[in-house]
């Protein structure tokens, strides 16, 4: 129930790890799978992490190794990378799932695409604006200073407007980059978006160079 509430209200790259009243070690991985998550046991200790740092070499599984068949599956279907690590000796926590890493055995899907697709949503313009504003506000609360690029396109103009609407514009330095050729210069659109939201915008020339085979 806790995981379901979390995933219905919170979106982003996170792992949630906690001990319950019975001493069980619980882990939830966010539905996007943006952060890797594996767990393993070593000498009675349960470890959970998104990386296997060298500093804990002595605590890594004795049988840690490349899982070649699984690596082959991932190379064939790269989307599987968020679902499984190409390593033996560790257990992958799949996106959107709750796992009881200790004492172990329970692994349940808390978030399913079908559940999300069937939710009734308010598709009005006012509701859409509110969703964008909440997302921008949530992302900015922990930031002291950001650089916000106004590209001249719609998406960045919306984000800039949301920064203004949520009171976070003072934390941002707004910039637009332009090239020497007309297809790389959208300053007119970026400046119009900045004026609409009453923002100061810096224009920075970005030199354009030819792409040659050696660069690849």
Secondary structure as a PSIPRED ss2 file (coil, helix, strand):
# PSIPRED VFORMAT (PSIPRED V4.0)

   1 X C   1.000  0.000  0.000
   2 X H   0.000  1.000  0.000
   3 X H   0.000  1.000  0.000
   4 X H   0.000  1.000  0.000
   5 X H   0.000  1.000  0.000
   6 X H   0.000  1.000  0.000
   7 X H   0.000  1.000  0.000
   8 X H   0.000  1.000  0.000
   9 X H   0.000  1.000  0.000
  10 X C   1.000  0.000  0.000
  11 X C   1.000  0.000  0.000
  12 X C   1.000  0.000  0.000
  13 X C   1.000  0.000  0.000
  14 X C   1.000  0.000  0.000
  15 X E   0.000  0.000  1.000
  16 X E   0.000  0.000  1.000
  17 X E   0.000  0.000  1.000
  18 X E   0.000  0.000  1.000
  19 X E   0.000  0.000  1.000
  20 X C   1.000  0.000  0.000
  21 X C   1.000  0.000  0.000
  22 X C   1.000  0.000  0.000
  23 X C   1.000  0.000  0.000
  24 X C   1.000  0.000  0.000
  25 X E   0.000  0.000  1.000
  26 X E   0.000  0.000  1.000
  27 X E   0.000  0.000  1.000
  28 X E   0.000  0.000  1.000
  29 X E   0.000  0.000  1.000
  30 X C   1.000  0.000  0.000
  31 X C   1.000  0.000  0.000
  32 X C   1.000  0.000  0.000
  33 X C   1.000  0.000  0.000
  34 X C   1.000  0.000  0.000
  35 X C   1.000  0.000  0.000
  36 X C   1.000  0.000  0.000
  37 X C   1.000  0.000  0.000
  38 X E   0.000  0.000  1.000
  39 X E   0.000  0.000  1.000
  40 X E   0.000  0.000  1.000
  41 X E   0.000  0.000  1.000
  42 X E   0.000  0.000  1.000
  43 X C   1.000  0.000  0.000
  44 X C   1.000  0.000  0.000
  45 X E   0.000  0.000  1.000
  46 X E   0.000  0.000  1.000
  47 X E   0.000  0.000  1.000
  48 X E   0.000  0.000  1.000
  49 X E   0.000  0.000  1.000
  50 X C   1.000  0.000  0.000
  51 X C   1.000  0.000  0.000
  52 X C   1.000  0.000  0.000
  53 X C   1.000  0.000  0.000
  54 X H   0.000  1.000  0.000
  55 X H   0.000  1.000  0.000
  56 X H   0.000  1.000  0.000
  57 X H   0.000  1.000  0.000
  58 X H   0.000  1.000  0.000
  59 X H   0.000  1.000  0.000
  60 X C   1.000  0.000  0.000
  61 X C   1.000  0.000  0.000
  62 X C   1.000  0.000  0.000
  63 X C   1.000  0.000  0.000
  64 X C   1.000  0.000  0.000
  65 X E   0.000  0.000  1.000
  66 X E   0.000  0.000  1.000
  67 X C   1.000  0.000  0.000
  68 X H   0.000  1.000  0.000
  69 X H   0.000  1.000  0.000
  70 X H   0.000  1.000  0.000
  71 X H   0.000  1.000  0.000
  72 X H   0.000  1.000  0.000
  73 X H   0.000  1.000  0.000
  74 X H   0.000  1.000  0.000
  75 X H   0.000  1.000  0.000
  76 X H   0.000  1.000  0.000
  77 X C   1.000  0.000  0.000
  78 X H   0.000  1.000  0.000
  79 X H   0.000  1.000  0.000
  80 X H   0.000  1.000  0.000
  81 X H   0.000  1.000  0.000
  82 X H   0.000  1.000  0.000
  83 X C   1.000  0.000  0.000
  84 X C   1.000  0.000  0.000
  85 X C   1.000  0.000  0.000
  86 X C   1.000  0.000  0.000
  87 X E   0.000  0.000  1.000
  88 X E   0.000  0.000  1.000
  89 X C   1.000  0.000  0.000
  90 X C   1.000  0.000  0.000
  91 X E   0.000  0.000  1.000
  92 X E   0.000  0.000  1.000
  93 X C   1.000  0.000  0.000
  94 X C   1.000  0.000  0.000
  95 X C   1.000  0.000  0.000
  96 X C   1.000  0.000  0.000
  97 X E   0.000  0.000  1.000
  98 X E   0.000  0.000  1.000
  99 X E   0.000  0.000  1.000
 100 X E   0.000  0.000  1.000
 101 X E   0.000  0.000  1.000
 102 X E   0.000  0.000  1.000
 103 X C   1.000  0.000  0.000
 104 X C   1.000  0.000  0.000
 105 X C   1.000  0.000  0.000
 106 X E   0.000  0.000  1.000
 107 X E   0.000  0.000  1.000
 108 X E   0.000  0.000  1.000
 109 X E   0.000  0.000  1.000
 110 X C   1.000  0.000  0.000
 111 X C   1.000  0.000  0.000
 112 X C   1.000  0.000  0.000
 113 X H   0.000  1.000  0.000
 114 X H   0.000  1.000  0.000
 115 X H   0.000  1.000  0.000
 116 X H   0.000  1.000  0.000
 117 X H   0.000  1.000  0.000
 118 X C   1.000  0.000  0.000
 119 X C   1.000  0.000  0.000
 120 X C   1.000  0.000  0.000
 121 X C   1.000  0.000  0.000
 122 X C   1.000  0.000  0.000
 123 X C   1.000  0.000  0.000
 124 X C   1.000  0.000  0.000
 125 X H   0.000  1.000  0.000
 126 X H   0.000  1.000  0.000
 127 X H   0.000  1.000  0.000
 128 X H   0.000  1.000  0.000
 129 X H   0.000  1.000  0.000
 130 X H   0.000  1.000  0.000
 131 X H   0.000  1.000  0.000
 132 X H   0.000  1.000  0.000
 133 X H   0.000  1.000  0.000
 134 X H   0.000  1.000  0.000
 135 X H   0.000  1.000  0.000
 136 X H   0.000  1.000  0.000
 137 X H   0.000  1.000  0.000
 138 X H   0.000  1.000  0.000
 139 X H   0.000  1.000  0.000
 140 X H   0.000  1.000  0.000
 141 X C   1.000  0.000  0.000
 142 X C   1.000  0.000  0.000
 143 X C   1.000  0.000  0.000
 144 X C   1.000  0.000  0.000
 145 X C   1.000  0.000  0.000
 146 X E   0.000  0.000  1.000
 147 X E   0.000  0.000  1.000
 148 X E   0.000  0.000  1.000
 149 X E   0.000  0.000  1.000
 150 X C   1.000  0.000  0.000
 151 X C   1.000  0.000  0.000
 152 X C   1.000  0.000  0.000
 153 X C   1.000  0.000  0.000
 154 X H   0.000  1.000  0.000
 155 X H   0.000  1.000  0.000
 156 X H   0.000  1.000  0.000
 157 X H   0.000  1.000  0.000
 158 X H   0.000  1.000  0.000
 159 X H   0.000  1.000  0.000
 160 X H   0.000  1.000  0.000
 161 X H   0.000  1.000  0.000
 162 X H   0.000  1.000  0.000
 163 X H   0.000  1.000  0.000
 164 X H   0.000  1.000  0.000
 165 X H   0.000  1.000  0.000
 166 X C   1.000  0.000  0.000
 167 X C   1.000  0.000  0.000
 168 X C   1.000  0.000  0.000
 169 X H   0.000  1.000  0.000
 170 X H   0.000  1.000  0.000
 171 X H   0.000  1.000  0.000
 172 X E   0.000  0.000  1.000
 173 X E   0.000  0.000  1.000
 174 X E   0.000  0.000  1.000
 175 X E   0.000  0.000  1.000
 176 X E   0.000  0.000  1.000
 177 X E   0.000  0.000  1.000
 178 X E   0.000  0.000  1.000
 179 X C   1.000  0.000  0.000
 180 X C   1.000  0.000  0.000
 181 X C   1.000  0.000  0.000
 182 X H   0.000  1.000  0.000
 183 X H   0.000  1.000  0.000
 184 X H   0.000  1.000  0.000
 185 X C   1.000  0.000  0.000
 186 X C   1.000  0.000  0.000
 187 X H   0.000  1.000  0.000
 188 X H   0.000  1.000  0.000
 189 X H   0.000  1.000  0.000
 190 X H   0.000  1.000  0.000
 191 X H   0.000  1.000  0.000
 192 X H   0.000  1.000  0.000
 193 X H   0.000  1.000  0.000
 194 X H   0.000  1.000  0.000
 195 X H   0.000  1.000  0.000
 196 X H   0.000  1.000  0.000
 197 X H   0.000  1.000  0.000
 198 X C   1.000  0.000  0.000
 199 X C   1.000  0.000  0.000
 200 X C   1.000  0.000  0.000
 201 X E   0.000  0.000  1.000
 202 X E   0.000  0.000  1.000
 203 X E   0.000  0.000  1.000
 204 X E   0.000  0.000  1.000
 205 X E   0.000  0.000  1.000
 206 X C   1.000  0.000  0.000
 207 X C   1.000  0.000  0.000
 208 X C   1.000  0.000  0.000
 209 X C   1.000  0.000  0.000
 210 X C   1.000  0.000  0.000
 211 X C   1.000  0.000  0.000
 212 X C   1.000  0.000  0.000
 213 X H   0.000  1.000  0.000
 214 X H   0.000  1.000  0.000
 215 X H   0.000  1.000  0.000
 216 X C   1.000  0.000  0.000
